[in-house]
Amino acid sequence: MFGEEISEELREEVDILPETDLMNQRCIPATFNLLHFIAWRPDPSQLKPLPPGSAKFSLKDISRFSEIEKEYEKHHK
């Protein structure tokens, strides 16, 4: 990409643009559409969900996570 020569096709496209638009610019304006996809499918090797009630702390206490972590480490050393 960088350091490659500009293709003849691109040179022809640029020649169509009015020179006044590009005279004071260091780049050619361009618009790109990017698509991102993510996929997932179940697999027997994936971890199974834990049973309800097996959590070490409630998600409502997430704002106190560092405090809870210290308490947990103190009791489980």
mmCIF file of the N, C-alpha and C atoms, coordinates in Angstrom:
data_MODEL
# 
_entry.id   MODEL 
# 
loop_
_atom_site.group_PDB 
_atom_site.id 
_atom_site.type_symbol 
_atom_site.label_atom_id 
_atom_site.label_alt_id 
_atom_site.label_comp_id 
_atom_site.label_asym_id 
_atom_site.label_entity_id 
_atom_site.label_seq_id 
_atom_site.pdbx_PDB_ins_code 
_atom_site.Cartn_x 
_atom_site.Cartn_y 
_atom_site.Cartn_z 
_atom_site.occupancy 
_atom_site.B_iso_or_equiv 
_atom_site.pdbx_formal_charge 
_atom_site.auth_seq_id 
_atom_site.auth_comp_id 
_atom_site.auth_asym_id 
_atom_site.auth_atom_id 
_atom_site.pdbx_PDB_model_num 
ATOM 1   N N  . MET A 1 1  ? 0.824   -1.184  0.000   1.00 0.00 ? 1  MET A N  1 
ATOM 2   C CA . MET A 1 1  ? 0.000   0.000   0.000   1.00 0.00 ? 1  MET A CA 1 
ATOM 3   C C  . MET A 1 1  ? 0.868   1.249   0.000   1.00 0.00 ? 1  MET A C  1 
ATOM 4   N N  . PHE A 1 2  ? 1.674   1.453   1.038   1.00 0.00 ? 2  PHE A N  1 
ATOM 5   C CA . PHE A 1 2  ? 2.550   2.607   1.065   1.00 0.00 ? 2  PHE A CA 1 
ATOM 6   C C  . PHE A 1 2  ? 3.813   2.278   0.293   1.00 0.00 ? 2  PHE A C  1 
ATOM 7   N N  . GLY A 1 3  ? 4.283   3.236   -0.471  1.00 0.00 ? 3  GLY A N  1 
ATOM 8   C CA . GLY A 1 3  ? 5.485   3.020   -1.253  1.00 0.00 ? 3  GLY A CA 1 
ATOM 9   C C  . GLY A 1 3  ? 5.219   2.394   -2.606  1.00 0.00 ? 3  GLY A C  1 
ATOM 10  N N  . GLU A 1 4  ? 3.986   1.994   -2.866  1.00 0.00 ? 4  GLU A N  1 
ATOM 11  C CA . GLU A 1 4  ? 3.663   1.422   -4.167  1.00 0.00 ? 4  GLU A CA 1 
ATOM 12  C C  . GLU A 1 4  ? 3.375   2.540   -5.155  1.00 0.00 ? 4  GLU A C  1 
ATOM 13  N N  . GLU A 1 5  ? 3.605   2.260   -6.412  1.00 0.00 ? 5  GLU A N  1 
ATOM 14  C CA . GLU A 1 5  ? 3.304   3.255   -7.434  1.00 0.00 ? 5  GLU A CA 1 
ATOM 15  C C  . GLU A 1 5  ? 1.804   3.363   -7.627  1.00 0.00 ? 5  GLU A C  1 
ATOM 16  N N  . ILE A 1 6  ? 1.364   4.566   -7.992  1.00 0.00 ? 6  ILE A N  1 
ATOM 17  C CA . ILE A 1 6  ? -0.053  4.795   -8.244  1.00 0.00 ? 6  ILE A CA 1 
ATOM 18  C C  . ILE A 1 6  ? -0.420  4.148   -9.573  1.00 0.00 ? 6  ILE A C  1 
ATOM 19  N N  . SER A 1 7  ? -1.505  3.396   -9.566  1.00 0.00 ? 7  SER A N  1 
ATOM 20  C CA . SER A 1 7  ? -1.919  2.695   -10.782 1.00 0.00 ? 7  SER A CA 1 
ATOM 21  C C  . SER A 1 7  ? -2.399  3.685   -11.836 1.00 0.00 ? 7  SER A C  1 
ATOM 22  N N  . GLU A 1 8  ? -2.323  3.267   -13.073 1.00 0.00 ? 8  GLU A N  1 
ATOM 23  C CA . GLU A 1 8  ? -2.775  4.098   -14.194 1.00 0.00 ? 8  GLU A CA 1 
ATOM 24  C C  . GLU A 1 8  ? -4.265  4.405   -14.063 1.00 0.00 ? 8  GLU A C  1 
ATOM 25  N N  . GLU A 1 9  ? -5.024  3.431   -13.577 1.00 0.00 ? 9  GLU A N  1 
ATOM 26  C CA . GLU A 1 9  ? -6.466  3.624   -13.403 1.00 0.00 ? 9  GLU A CA 1 
ATOM 27  C C  . GLU A 1 9  ? -6.745  4.746   -12.397 1.00 0.00 ? 9  GLU A C  1 
ATOM 28  N N  . LEU A 1 10 ? -6.003  4.769   -11.290 1.00 0.00 ? 10 LEU A N  1 
ATOM 29  C CA . LEU A 1 10 ? -6.184  5.817   -10.298 1.00 0.00 ? 10 LEU A CA 1 
ATOM 30  C C  . LEU A 1 10 ? -5.761  7.170   -10.857 1.00 0.00 ? 10 LEU A C  1 
ATOM 31  N N  . ARG A 1 11 ? -4.680  7.196   -11.611 1.00 0.00 ? 11 ARG A N  1 
ATOM 32  C CA . ARG A 1 11 ? -4.242  8.455   -12.227 1.00 0.00 ? 11 ARG A CA 1 
ATOM 33  C C  . ARG A 1 11 ? -5.325  9.021   -13.135 1.00 0.00 ? 11 ARG A C  1 
ATOM 34  N N  . GLU A 1 12 ? -5.980  8.157   -13.902 1.00 0.00 ? 12 GLU A N  1 
ATOM 35  C CA . GLU A 1 12 ? -7.050  8.616   -14.790 1.00 0.00 ? 12 GLU A CA 1 
ATOM 36  C C  . GLU A 1 12 ? -8.217  9.173   -13.983 1.00 0.00 ? 12 GLU A C  1 
ATOM 37  N N  . GLU A 1 13 ? -8.565  8.517   -12.869 1.00 0.00 ? 13 GLU A N  1 
ATOM 38  C CA . GLU A 1 13 ? -9.656  9.000   -12.023 1.00 0.00 ? 13 GLU A CA 1 
ATOM 39  C C  . GLU A 1 13 ? -9.330  10.376  -11.441 1.00 0.00 ? 13 GLU A C  1 
ATOM 40  N N  . VAL A 1 14 ? -8.090  10.560  -11.001 1.00 0.00 ? 14 VAL A N  1 
ATOM 41  C CA . VAL A 1 14 ? -7.679  11.834  -10.416 1.00 0.00 ? 14 VAL A CA 1 
ATOM 42  C C  . VAL A 1 14 ? -7.672  12.929  -11.474 1.00 0.00 ? 14 VAL A C  1 
ATOM 43  N N  . ASP A 1 15 ? -7.295  12.603  -12.695 1.00 0.00 ? 15 ASP A N  1 
ATOM 44  C CA . ASP A 1 15 ? -7.268  13.593  -13.774 1.00 0.00 ? 15 ASP A CA 1 
ATOM 45  C C  . ASP A 1 15 ? -8.650  14.141  -14.080 1.00 0.00 ? 15 ASP A C  1 
ATOM 46  N N  . ILE A 1 16 ? -9.700  13.380  -13.777 1.00 0.00 ? 16 ILE A N  1 
ATOM 47  C CA . ILE A 1 16 ? -11.070 13.830  -14.032 1.00 0.00 ? 16 ILE A CA 1 
ATOM 48  C C  . ILE A 1 16 ? -11.460 14.939  -13.051 1.00 0.00 ? 16 ILE A C  1 
ATOM 49  N N  . LEU A 1 17 ? -10.918 14.890  -11.823 1.00 0.00 ? 17 LEU A N  1 
ATOM 50  C CA . LEU A 1 17 ? -11.263 15.879  -10.802 1.00 0.00 ? 17 LEU A CA 1 
ATOM 51  C C  . LEU A 1 17 ? -10.727 17.254  -11.191 1.00 0.00 ? 17 LEU A C  1 
ATOM 52  N N  . PRO A 1 18 ? -11.449 18.309  -10.862 1.00 0.00 ? 18 PRO A N  1 
ATOM 53  C CA . PRO A 1 18 ? -10.959 19.657  -11.162 1.00 0.00 ? 18 PRO A CA 1 
ATOM 54  C C  . PRO A 1 18 ? -9.657  19.930  -10.409 1.00 0.00 ? 18 PRO A C  1 
ATOM 55  N N  . GLU A 1 19 ? -8.689  20.514  -11.081 1.00 0.00 ? 19 GLU A N  1 
ATOM 56  C CA . GLU A 1 19 ? -7.382  20.765  -10.471 1.00 0.00 ? 19 GLU A CA 1 
ATOM 57  C C  . GLU A 1 19 ? -7.474  21.703  -9.283  1.00 0.00 ? 19 GLU A C  1 
ATOM 58  N N  . THR A 1 20 ? -8.384  22.638  -9.313  1.00 0.00 ? 20 THR A N  1 
ATOM 59  C CA . THR A 1 20 ? -8.484  23.610  -8.222  1.00 0.00 ? 20 THR A CA 1 
ATOM 60  C C  . THR A 1 20 ? -8.823  22.938  -6.896  1.00 0.00 ? 20 THR A C  1 
ATOM 61  N N  . ASP A 1 21 ? -9.557  21.846  -6.924  1.00 0.00 ? 21 ASP A N  1 
ATOM 62  C CA . ASP A 1 21 ? -9.911  21.151  -5.686  1.00 0.00 ? 21 ASP A CA 1 
ATOM 63  C C  . ASP A 1 21 ? -8.702  20.487  -5.038  1.00 0.00 ? 21 ASP A C  1 
ATOM 64  N N  . LEU A 1 22 ? -7.758  20.055  -5.833  1.00 0.00 ? 22 LEU A N  1 
ATOM 65  C CA . LEU A 1 22 ? -6.627  19.289  -5.302  1.00 0.00 ? 22 LEU A CA 1 
ATOM 66  C C  . LEU A 1 22 ? -5.350  20.102  -5.173  1.00 0.00 ? 22 LEU A C  1 
ATOM 67  N N  . MET A 1 23 ? -5.326  21.304  -5.705  1.00 0.00 ? 23 MET A N  1 
ATOM 68  C CA . MET A 1 23 ? -4.093  22.085  -5.724  1.00 0.00 ? 23 MET A CA 1 
ATOM 69  C C  . MET A 1 23 ? -3.557  22.364  -4.315  1.00 0.00 ? 23 MET A C  1 
ATOM 70  N N  . ASN A 1 24 ? -4.429  22.665  -3.366  1.00 0.00 ? 24 ASN A N  1 
ATOM 71  C CA . ASN A 1 24 ? -3.991  23.054  -2.026  1.00 0.00 ? 24 ASN A CA 1 
ATOM 72  C C  . ASN A 1 24 ? -4.168  21.941  -0.994  1.00 0.00 ? 24 ASN A C  1 
ATOM 73  N N  . GLN A 1 25 ? -4.401  20.732  -1.436  1.00 0.00 ? 25 GLN A N  1 
ATOM 74  C CA . GLN A 1 25 ? -4.592  19.618  -0.508  1.00 0.00 ? 25 GLN A CA 1 
ATOM 75  C C  . GLN A 1 25 ? -3.445  18.627  -0.632  1.00 0.00 ? 25 GLN A C  1 
ATOM 76  N N  . ARG A 1 26 ? -3.183  17.942  0.468   1.00 0.00 ? 26 ARG A N  1 
ATOM 77  C CA . ARG A 1 26 ? -2.125  16.934  0.469   1.00 0.00 ? 26 ARG A CA 1 
ATOM 78  C C  . ARG A 1 26 ? -2.687  15.531  0.333   1.00 0.00 ? 26 ARG A C  1 
ATOM 79  N N  . CYS A 1 27 ? -4.001  15.436  0.196   1.00 0.00 ? 27 CYS A N  1 
ATOM 80  C CA . CYS A 1 27 ? -4.614  14.118  0.071   1.00 0.00 ? 27 CYS A CA 1 
ATOM 81  C C  . CYS A 1 27 ? -5.845  14.210  -0.815  1.00 0.00 ? 27 CYS A C  1 
ATOM 82  N N  . ILE A 1 28 ? -6.316  13.068  -1.241  1.00 0.00 ? 28 ILE A N  1 
ATOM 83  C CA . ILE A 1 28 ? -7.526  12.984  -2.051  1.00 0.00 ? 28 ILE A CA 1 
ATOM 84  C C  . ILE A 1 28 ? -8.647  12.530  -1.129  1.00 0.00 ? 28 ILE A C  1 
ATOM 85  N N  . PRO A 1 29 ? -9.715  13.323  -1.001  1.00 0.00 ? 29 PRO A N  1 
ATOM 86  C CA . PRO A 1 29 ? -10.824 12.905  -0.141  1.00 0.00 ? 29 PRO A CA 1 
ATOM 87  C C  . PRO A 1 29 ? -11.426 11.584  -0.628  1.00 0.00 ? 29 PRO A C  1 
ATOM 88  N N  . ALA A 1 30 ? -11.707 10.702  0.303   1.00 0.00 ? 30 ALA A N  1 
ATOM 89  C CA . ALA A 1 30 ? -12.278 9.401   -0.064  1.00 0.00 ? 30 ALA A CA 1 
ATOM 90  C C  . ALA A 1 30 ? -13.227 8.943   1.038   1.00 0.00 ? 30 ALA A C  1 
ATOM 91  N N  . THR A 1 31 ? -14.212 8.168   0.656   1.00 0.00 ? 31 THR A N  1 
ATOM 92  C CA . THR A 1 31 ? -15.168 7.594   1.591   1.00 0.00 ? 31 THR A CA 1 
ATOM 93  C C  . THR A 1 31 ? -15.131 6.085   1.451   1.00 0.00 ? 31 THR A C  1 
ATOM 94  N N  . PHE A 1 32 ? -15.139 5.384   2.587   1.00 0.00 ? 32 PHE A N  1 
ATOM 95  C CA . PHE A 1 32 ? -15.107 3.930   2.579   1.00 0.00 ? 32 PHE A CA 1 
ATOM 96  C C  . PHE A 1 32 ? -16.253 3.391   3.417   1.00 0.00 ? 32 PHE A C  1 
ATOM 97  N N  . ASN A 1 33 ? -16.815 2.313   2.993   1.00 0.00 ? 33 ASN A N  1 
ATOM 98  C CA . ASN A 1 33 ? -17.809 1.593   3.782   1.00 0.00 ? 33 ASN A CA 1 
ATOM 99  C C  . ASN A 1 33 ? -17.140 0.345   4.330   1.00 0.00 ? 33 ASN A C  1 
ATOM 100 N N  . LEU A 1 34 ? -17.107 0.212   5.650   1.00 0.00 ? 34 LEU A N  1 
ATOM 101 C CA . LEU A 1 34 ? -16.487 -0.946  6.282   1.00 0.00 ? 34 LEU A CA 1 
ATOM 102 C C  . LEU A 1 34 ? -17.565 -1.837  6.875   1.00 0.00 ? 34 LEU A C  1 
ATOM 103 N N  . LEU A 1 35 ? -17.430 -3.112  6.658   1.00 0.00 ? 35 LEU A N  1 
ATOM 104 C CA . LEU A 1 35 ? -18.360 -4.086  7.220   1.00 0.00 ? 35 LEU A CA 1 
ATOM 105 C C  . LEU A 1 35 ? -17.596 -4.977  8.189   1.00 0.00 ? 35 LEU A C  1 
ATOM 106 N N  . HIS A 1 36 ? -18.175 -5.204  9.343   1.00 0.00 ? 36 HIS A N  1 
ATOM 107 C CA . HIS A 1 36 ? -17.578 -6.097  10.332  1.00 0.00 ? 36 HIS A CA 1 
ATOM 108 C C  . HIS A 1 36 ? -18.583 -7.198  10.647  1.00 0.00 ? 36 HIS A C  1 
ATOM 109 N N  . PHE A 1 37 ? -18.094 -8.404  10.688  1.00 0.00 ? 37 PHE A N  1 
ATOM 110 C CA . PHE A 1 37 ? -18.950 -9.541  11.010  1.00 0.00 ? 37 PHE A CA 1 
ATOM 111 C C  . PHE A 1 37 ? -18.320 -10.332 12.142  1.00 0.00 ? 37 PHE A C  1 
ATOM 112 N N  . ILE A 1 38 ? -19.163 -10.907 12.961  1.00 0.00 ? 38 ILE A N  1 
ATOM 113 C CA . ILE A 1 38 ? -18.705 -11.818 13.998  1.00 0.00 ? 38 ILE A CA 1 
ATOM 114 C C  . ILE A 1 38 ? -19.653 -13.018 13.979  1.00 0.00 ? 38 ILE A C  1 
ATOM 115 N N  . ALA A 1 39 ? -19.095 -14.168 14.159  1.00 0.00 ? 39 ALA A N  1 
ATOM 116 C CA . ALA A 1 39 ? -19.921 -15.377 14.099  1.00 0.00 ? 39 ALA A CA 1 
ATOM 117 C C  . ALA A 1 39 ? -19.624 -16.253 15.319  1.00 0.00 ? 39 ALA A C  1 
ATOM 118 N N  . TRP A 1 40 ? -20.602 -17.021 15.716  1.00 0.00 ? 40 TRP A N  1 
ATOM 119 C CA . TRP A 1 40 ? -20.463 -17.930 16.842  1.00 0.00 ? 40 TRP A CA 1 
ATOM 120 C C  . TRP A 1 40 ? -21.386 -19.104 16.604  1.00 0.00 ? 40 TRP A C  1 
ATOM 121 N N  . ARG A 1 41 ? -20.921 -20.264 16.971  1.00 0.00 ? 41 ARG A N  1 
ATOM 122 C CA . ARG A 1 41 ? -21.805 -21.427 16.943  1.00 0.00 ? 41 ARG A CA 1 
ATOM 123 C C  . ARG A 1 41 ? -21.443 -22.315 18.126  1.00 0.00 ? 41 ARG A C  1 
ATOM 124 N N  . PRO A 1 42 ? -22.421 -22.982 18.672  1.00 0.00 ? 42 PRO A N  1 
ATOM 125 C CA . PRO A 1 42 ? -22.179 -23.843 19.831  1.00 0.00 ? 42 PRO A CA 1 
ATOM 126 C C  . PRO A 1 42 ? -21.188 -24.961 19.502  1.00 0.00 ? 42 PRO A C  1 
ATOM 127 N N  . ASP A 1 43 ? -20.421 -25.349 20.515  1.00 0.00 ? 43 ASP A N  1 
ATOM 128 C CA . ASP A 1 43 ? -19.460 -26.435 20.353  1.00 0.00 ? 43 ASP A CA 1 
ATOM 129 C C  . ASP A 1 43 ? -19.406 -27.203 21.674  1.00 0.00 ? 43 ASP A C  1 
ATOM 130 N N  . PRO A 1 44 ? -19.307 -28.521 21.619  1.00 0.00 ? 44 PRO A N  1 
ATOM 131 C CA . PRO A 1 44 ? -19.272 -29.316 22.855  1.00 0.00 ? 44 PRO A CA 1 
ATOM 132 C C  . PRO A 1 44 ? -18.098 -28.960 23.781  1.00 0.00 ? 44 PRO A C  1 
ATOM 133 N N  . SER A 1 45 ? -17.014 -28.386 23.237  1.00 0.00 ? 45 SER A N  1 
ATOM 134 C CA . SER A 1 45 ? -15.854 -28.054 24.067  1.00 0.00 ? 45 SER A CA 1 
ATOM 135 C C  . SER A 1 45 ? -16.045 -26.764 24.870  1.00 0.00 ? 45 SER A C  1 
ATOM 136 N N  . GLN A 1 46 ? -17.104 -26.017 24.608  1.00 0.00 ? 46 GLN A N  1 
ATOM 137 C CA . GLN A 1 46 ? -17.339 -24.772 25.338  1.00 0.00 ? 46 GLN A CA 1 
ATOM 138 C C  . GLN A 1 46 ? -17.789 -25.064 26.762  1.00 0.00 ? 46 GLN A C  1 
ATOM 139 N N  . LEU A 1 47 ? -17.433 -24.148 27.663  1.00 0.00 ? 47 LEU A N  1 
ATOM 140 C CA . LEU A 1 47 ? -17.851 -24.298 29.054  1.00 0.00 ? 47 LEU A CA 1 
ATOM 141 C C  . LEU A 1 47 ? -19.366 -24.222 29.159  1.00 0.00 ? 47 LEU A C  1 
ATOM 142 N N  . LYS A 1 48 ? -19.898 -25.005 30.060  1.00 0.00 ? 48 LYS A N  1 
ATOM 143 C CA . LYS A 1 48 ? -21.344 -24.992 30.309  1.00 0.00 ? 48 LYS A CA 1 
ATOM 144 C C  . LYS A 1 48 ? -21.649 -23.916 31.348  1.00 0.00 ? 48 LYS A C  1 
ATOM 145 N N  . PRO A 1 49 ? -22.831 -23.331 31.321  1.00 0.00 ? 49 PRO A N  1 
ATOM 146 C CA . PRO A 1 49 ? -23.170 -22.308 32.313  1.00 0.00 ? 49 PRO A CA 1 
ATOM 147 C C  . PRO A 1 49 ? -23.226 -22.898 33.718  1.00 0.00 ? 49 PRO A C  1 
ATOM 148 N N  . LEU A 1 50 ? -22.834 -22.094 34.693  1.00 0.00 ? 50 LEU A N  1 
ATOM 149 C CA . LEU A 1 50 ? -22.898 -22.531 36.088  1.00 0.00 ? 50 LEU A CA 1 
ATOM 150 C C  . LEU A 1 50 ? -24.348 -22.517 36.556  1.00 0.00 ? 50 LEU A C  1 
ATOM 151 N N  . PRO A 1 51 ? -24.669 -23.330 37.545  1.00 0.00 ? 51 PRO A N  1 
ATOM 152 C CA . PRO A 1 51 ? -26.059 -23.357 38.040  1.00 0.00 ? 51 PRO A CA 1 
ATOM 153 C C  . PRO A 1 51 ? -26.413 -22.039 38.731  1.00 0.00 ? 51 PRO A C  1 
ATOM 154 N N  . PRO A 1 52 ? -27.686 -21.682 38.738  1.00 0.00 ? 52 PRO A N  1 
ATOM 155 C CA . PRO A 1 52 ? -28.117 -20.457 39.414  1.00 0.00 ? 52 PRO A CA 1 
ATOM 156 C C  . PRO A 1 52 ? -27.719 -20.479 40.891  1.00 0.00 ? 52 PRO A C  1 
ATOM 157 N N  . GLY A 1 53 ? -27.288 -19.327 41.386  1.00 0.00 ? 53 GLY A N  1 
ATOM 158 C CA . GLY A 1 53 ? -26.897 -19.223 42.795  1.00 0.00 ? 53 GLY A CA 1 
ATOM 159 C C  . GLY A 1 53 ? -25.453 -19.577 43.072  1.00 0.00 ? 53 GLY A C  1 
ATOM 160 N N  . SER A 1 54 ? -24.665 -19.894 42.072  1.00 0.00 ? 54 SER A N  1 
ATOM 161 C CA . SER A 1 54 ? -23.275 -20.292 42.300  1.00 0.00 ? 54 SER A CA 1 
ATOM 162 C C  . SER A 1 54 ? -22.295 -19.116 42.227  1.00 0.00 ? 54 SER A C  1 
ATOM 163 N N  . ALA A 1 55 ? -22.787 -17.910 42.036  1.00 0.00 ? 55 ALA A N  1 
ATOM 164 C CA . ALA A 1 55 ? -21.915 -16.733 41.930  1.00 0.00 ? 55 ALA A CA 1 
ATOM 165 C C  . ALA A 1 55 ? -21.258 -16.420 43.271  1.00 0.00 ? 55 ALA A C  1 
ATOM 166 N N  . LYS A 1 56 ? -20.057 -15.874 43.224  1.00 0.00 ? 56 LYS A N  1 
ATOM 167 C CA . LYS A 1 56 ? -19.331 -15.489 44.441  1.00 0.00 ? 56 LYS A CA 1 
ATOM 168 C C  . LYS A 1 56 ? -19.823 -14.146 44.973  1.00 0.00 ? 56 LYS A C  1 
ATOM 169 N N  . PHE A 1 57 ? -20.317 -13.277 44.086  1.00 0.00 ? 57 PHE A N  1 
ATOM 170 C CA . PHE A 1 57 ? -20.892 -11.999 44.499  1.00 0.00 ? 57 PHE A CA 1 
ATOM 171 C C  . PHE A 1 57 ? -21.949 -11.584 43.484  1.00 0.00 ? 57 PHE A C  1 
ATOM 172 N N  . SER A 1 58 ? -22.798 -10.675 43.882  1.00 0.00 ? 58 SER A N  1 
ATOM 173 C CA . SER A 1 58 ? -23.900 -10.218 43.042  1.00 0.00 ? 58 SER A CA 1 
ATOM 174 C C  . SER A 1 58 ? -23.424 -9.133  42.071  1.00 0.00 ? 58 SER A C  1 
ATOM 175 N N  . LEU A 1 59 ? -23.983 -9.119  40.882  1.00 0.00 ? 59 LEU A N  1 
ATOM 176 C CA . LEU A 1 59 ? -23.625 -8.085  39.914  1.00 0.00 ? 59 LEU A CA 1 
ATOM 177 C C  . LEU A 1 59 ? -24.041 -6.691  40.380  1.00 0.00 ? 59 LEU A C  1 
ATOM 178 N N  . LYS A 1 60 ? -24.994 -6.614  41.274  1.00 0.00 ? 60 LYS A N  1 
ATOM 179 C CA . LYS A 1 60 ? -25.388 -5.296  41.793  1.00 0.00 ? 60 LYS A CA 1 
ATOM 180 C C  . LYS A 1 60 ? -24.267 -4.681  42.629  1.00 0.00 ? 60 LYS A C  1 
ATOM 181 N N  . ASP A 1 61 ? -23.307 -5.503  43.082  1.00 0.00 ? 61 ASP A N  1 
ATOM 182 C CA . ASP A 1 61 ? -22.173 -5.016  43.872  1.00 0.00 ? 61 ASP A CA 1 
ATOM 183 C C  . ASP A 1 61 ? -20.928 -4.763  43.021  1.00 0.00 ? 61 ASP A C  1 
ATOM 184 N N  . ILE A 1 62 ? -21.069 -4.721  41.728  1.00 0.00 ? 62 ILE A N  1 
ATOM 185 C CA . ILE A 1 62 ? -19.915 -4.585  40.833  1.00 0.00 ? 62 ILE A CA 1 
ATOM 186 C C  . ILE A 1 62 ? -19.150 -3.285  41.082  1.00 0.00 ? 62 ILE A C  1 
ATOM 187 N N  . SER A 1 63 ? -19.830 -2.251  41.538  1.00 0.00 ? 63 SER A N  1 
ATOM 188 C CA . SER A 1 63 ? -19.145 -0.982  41.820  1.00 0.00 ? 63 SER A CA 1 
ATOM 189 C C  . SER A 1 63 ? -18.185 -1.119  43.006  1.00 0.00 ? 63 SER A C  1 
ATOM 190 N N  . ARG A 1 64 ? -18.390 -2.131  43.846  1.00 0.00 ? 64 ARG A N  1 
ATOM 191 C CA . ARG A 1 64 ? -17.512 -2.387  44.998  1.00 0.00 ? 64 ARG A CA 1 
ATOM 192 C C  . ARG A 1 64 ? -16.559 -3.547  44.710  1.00 0.00 ? 64 ARG A C  1 
ATOM 193 N N  . PHE A 1 65 ? -16.260 -3.822  43.459  1.00 0.00 ? 65 PHE A N  1 
ATOM 194 C CA . PHE A 1 65 ? -15.510 -5.020  43.092  1.00 0.00 ? 65 PHE A CA 1 
ATOM 195 C C  . PHE A 1 65 ? -14.148 -5.105  43.781  1.00 0.00 ? 65 PHE A C  1 
ATOM 196 N N  . SER A 1 66 ? -13.364 -4.020  43.769  1.00 0.00 ? 66 SER A N  1 
ATOM 197 C CA . SER A 1 66 ? -12.029 -4.100  44.373  1.00 0.00 ? 66 SER A CA 1 
ATOM 198 C C  . SER A 1 66 ? -12.111 -4.370  45.875  1.00 0.00 ? 66 SER A C  1 
ATOM 199 N N  . GLU A 1 67 ? -13.112 -3.809  46.546  1.00 0.00 ? 67 GLU A N  1 
ATOM 200 C CA . GLU A 1 67 ? -13.315 -4.065  47.971  1.00 0.00 ? 67 GLU A CA 1 
ATOM 201 C C  . GLU A 1 67 ? -13.685 -5.535  48.203  1.00 0.00 ? 67 GLU A C  1 
ATOM 202 N N  . ILE A 1 68 ? -14.587 -6.065  47.400  1.00 0.00 ? 68 ILE A N  1 
ATOM 203 C CA . ILE A 1 68 ? -15.008 -7.466  47.520  1.00 0.00 ? 68 ILE A CA 1 
ATOM 204 C C  . ILE A 1 68 ? -13.843 -8.403  47.232  1.00 0.00 ? 68 ILE A C  1 
ATOM 205 N N  . GLU A 1 69 ? -13.027 -8.048  46.229  1.00 0.00 ? 69 GLU A N  1 
ATOM 206 C CA . GLU A 1 69 ? -11.874 -8.872  45.871  1.00 0.00 ? 69 GLU A CA 1 
ATOM 207 C C  . GLU A 1 69 ? -10.892 -8.963  47.039  1.00 0.00 ? 69 GLU A C  1 
ATOM 208 N N  . LYS A 1 70 ? -10.637 -7.836  47.708  1.00 0.00 ? 70 LYS A N  1 
ATOM 209 C CA . LYS A 1 70 ? -9.735  -7.837  48.868  1.00 0.00 ? 70 LYS A CA 1 
ATOM 210 C C  . LYS A 1 70 ? -10.287 -8.714  49.990  1.00 0.00 ? 70 LYS A C  1 
ATOM 211 N N  . GLU A 1 71 ? -11.589 -8.609  50.259  1.00 0.00 ? 71 GLU A N  1 
ATOM 212 C CA . GLU A 1 71 ? -12.220 -9.442  51.289  1.00 0.00 ? 71 GLU A CA 1 
ATOM 213 C C  . GLU A 1 71 ? -12.100 -10.920 50.926  1.00 0.00 ? 71 GLU A C  1 
ATOM 214 N N  . TYR A 1 72 ? -12.334 -11.249 49.675  1.00 0.00 ? 72 TYR A N  1 
ATOM 215 C CA . TYR A 1 72 ? -12.270 -12.635 49.213  1.00 0.00 ? 72 TYR A CA 1 
ATOM 216 C C  . TYR A 1 72 ? -10.850 -13.183 49.377  1.00 0.00 ? 72 TYR A C  1 
ATOM 217 N N  . GLU A 1 73 ? -9.845  -12.381 48.973  1.00 0.00 ? 73 GLU A N  1 
ATOM 218 C CA . GLU A 1 73 ? -8.453  -12.822 49.090  1.00 0.00 ? 73 GLU A CA 1 
ATOM 219 C C  . GLU A 1 73 ? -8.050  -13.007 50.555  1.00 0.00 ? 73 GLU A C  1 
ATOM 220 N N  . LYS A 1 74 ? -8.545  -12.128 51.423  1.00 0.00 ? 74 LYS A N  1 
ATOM 221 C CA . LYS A 1 74 ? -8.227  -12.218 52.848  1.00 0.00 ? 74 LYS A CA 1 
ATOM 222 C C  . LYS A 1 74 ? -8.749  -13.532 53.438  1.00 0.00 ? 74 LYS A C  1 
ATOM 223 N N  . HIS A 1 75 ? -9.932  -13.955 53.045  1.00 0.00 ? 75 HIS A N  1 
ATOM 224 C CA . HIS A 1 75 ? -10.556 -15.159 53.596  1.00 0.00 ? 75 HIS A CA 1 
ATOM 225 C C  . HIS A 1 75 ? -10.127 -16.449 52.901  1.00 0.00 ? 75 HIS A C  1 
ATOM 226 N N  . HIS A 1 76 ? -9.518  -16.357 51.743  1.00 0.00 ? 76 HIS A N  1 
ATOM 227 C CA . HIS A 1 76 ? -9.170  -17.564 50.977  1.00 0.00 ? 76 HIS A CA 1 
ATOM 228 C C  . HIS A 1 76 ? -7.673  -17.694 50.720  1.00 0.00 ? 76 HIS A C  1 
ATOM 229 N N  . LYS A 1 77 ? -6.860  -17.256 51.659  1.00 0.00 ? 77 LYS A N  1 
ATOM 230 C CA . LYS A 1 77 ? -5.404  -17.415 51.508  1.00 0.00 ? 77 LYS A CA 1 
ATOM 231 C C  . LYS A 1 77 ? -4.946  -18.727 52.059  1.00 0.00 ? 77 LYS A C  1 
# 
